[in-house]
Amino acid sequence: MRLSLNNKKIIISAGASGIGWATAKICLSKGAIVYICDIDTKSLKKIQKHPLNKKKLFAYGCDASDEYEVSDFFNQVSKKTKKIDALINNVGIAGPTGNIEKLSSDDWEQTLKINVISHFYFTKLAIPMLKKNKGGSIINISSGAGIMGFPLRSPYAASKWAVIGVTKTLAMELGKFNIRVNAICPGTIKGNRMIRVIRDKAKFLKISKKKIEKEFVSMASMNCWIYEEDIGKMCSFLISSDGERVSGQTIPVDGNAIRLD
């Protein structure tokens, strides 16, 4: 039987591109109603021309690191619905590359603000909407760097480990309300973000981008890239009735990554 999300109402942060948009499209294809926000106005304009826009897809501009803008986004969503079935905390940045003694305080703080504190803003406002629904799912996008060390990417690793801690804690707090909370840890995703990460690491180490790319792929025992749609499929499972007893879990989708270096 084809997994269904018929009329389930889902909020996705940073949903206009990358993993967020891939997930939105998968959820829409399974019958969901999706509310996305993003700071990327160019991508939002393209989405506003999507055939499902104004029917089952609603897109809003929002800086996820600004609590007032997040609050405004939820105010706009609340005009459409008072309850939701799921929140996907997808927003995140790669952060700087380098040895910790060379990194700036501003870069560290910005990475933590977007990758951790933004999740707090969204989760705080989503919980009452999930409670009105008498249950649902919160999915936090962490990373392989949230379960392993990640040399030269210390602020990113710190932020993604923090996401795991919040996930485990929220699952314990919200279980009695039938709200499930899980973290997905994507592996090496084929896409624009990894292009930038590979470029920055190659520049720092003064070696070719091709060599860095090959090393990233070899970190998984399946020796493969992970695709944005792979994350979307796992999200749709966790939101669906098939995932109704899964909570407090850290779920890698990484081709069995065995190292990050």
Secondary structure as the mmCIF struct_conf table of DSSP 4:
data_model
#
loop_
_struct_conf.conf_type_id
_struct_conf.id
_struct_conf.beg_label_comp_id
_struct_conf.beg_label_asym_id
_struct_conf.beg_label_seq_id
_struct_conf.end_label_comp_id
_struct_conf.end_label_asym_id
_struct_conf.end_label_seq_id
TURN_TY1_P TURN_TY1_P1 ASN A 6 ASN A 7
STRN STRN1 LYS A 9 SER A 13
TURN_TY1_P TURN_TY1_P2 ALA A 14 ALA A 14
BEND BEND1 ALA A 16 SER A 17
HELX_RH_AL_P HELX_RH_AL_P1 GLY A 18 SER A 29
TURN_TY1_P TURN_TY1_P3 LYS A 30 GLY A 31
STRN STRN2 ILE A 33 ASP A 38
BEND BEND2 ILE A 39 ILE A 39
HELX_RH_AL_P HELX_RH_AL_P2 THR A 41 ILE A 47
TURN_TY1_P TURN_TY1_P4 GLN A 48 LYS A 49
BEND BEND3 HIS A 50 HIS A 50
TURN_TY1_P TURN_TY1_P5 PRO A 51 LEU A 52
STRN STRN3 ASN A 53 ASN A 53
TURN_TY1_P TURN_TY1_P6 LYS A 54 LYS A 56
STRN STRN4 LEU A 57 GLY A 61
TURN_TY1_P TURN_TY1_P7 ALA A 64 SER A 65
HELX_RH_AL_P HELX_RH_AL_P3 GLU A 67 SER A 78
TURN_TY1_P TURN_TY1_P8 LYS A 79 LYS A 80
BEND BEND4 LYS A 82 LYS A 82
BEND BEND5 ASP A 85 ASP A 85
STRN STRN5 ALA A 86 ASN A 89
BEND BEND6 GLY A 98 GLY A 98
HELX_RH_3T_P HELX_RH_3T_P1 ILE A 100 LYS A 102
BEND BEND7 LEU A 103 LEU A 103
HELX_RH_AL_P HELX_RH_AL_P4 SER A 105 LEU A 112
HELX_RH_PI_P HELX_RH_PI_P1 LYS A 113 ILE A 117
HELX_RH_AL_P HELX_RH_AL_P5 SER A 118 LYS A 132
TURN_TY1_P TURN_TY1_P9 ASN A 133 LYS A 134
STRN STRN6 GLY A 136 ILE A 141
HELX_RH_3T_P HELX_RH_3T_P2 GLY A 144 GLY A 146
TURN_TY1_P TURN_TY1_P10 ILE A 147 ILE A 147
BEND BEND8 MET A 148 MET A 148
TURN_TY1_P TURN_TY1_P11 PRO A 151 LEU A 152
HELX_RH_AL_P HELX_RH_AL_P6 SER A 154 LEU A 174
HELX_RH_3T_P HELX_RH_3T_P3 GLY A 175 PHE A 177
TURN_TY1_P TURN_TY1_P12 ASN A 178 ASN A 178
STRN STRN7 ILE A 179 PRO A 186
BEND BEND9 THR A 188 THR A 188
STRN STRN8 ILE A 189 ILE A 189
BEND BEND10 GLY A 191 GLY A 191
HELX_RH_AL_P HELX_RH_AL_P7 ASN A 192 LEU A 205
TURN_TY1_P TURN_TY1_P13 LYS A 206 LYS A 206
BEND BEND11 ILE A 207 ILE A 207
HELX_RH_AL_P HELX_RH_AL_P8 LYS A 209 SER A 218
TURN_TY1_P TURN_TY1_P14 MET A 219 MET A 219
STRN STRN9 ALA A 220 ALA A 220
TURN_TY1_P TURN_TY1_P15 SER A 221 MET A 222
STRN STRN10 ILE A 226 ILE A 226
HELX_RH_AL_P HELX_RH_AL_P9 GLU A 228 ILE A 239
BEND BEND12 SER A 240 SER A 240
HELX_RH_3T_P HELX_RH_3T_P4 SER A 241 GLY A 243
TURN_TY1_P TURN_TY1_P16 GLU A 244 ARG A 245
BEND BEND13 GLY A 248 GLY A 248
STRN STRN11 THR A 250 VAL A 253
BEND BEND14 ASP A 254 ASN A 256
STRN STRN12 ALA A 257 ALA A 257
#
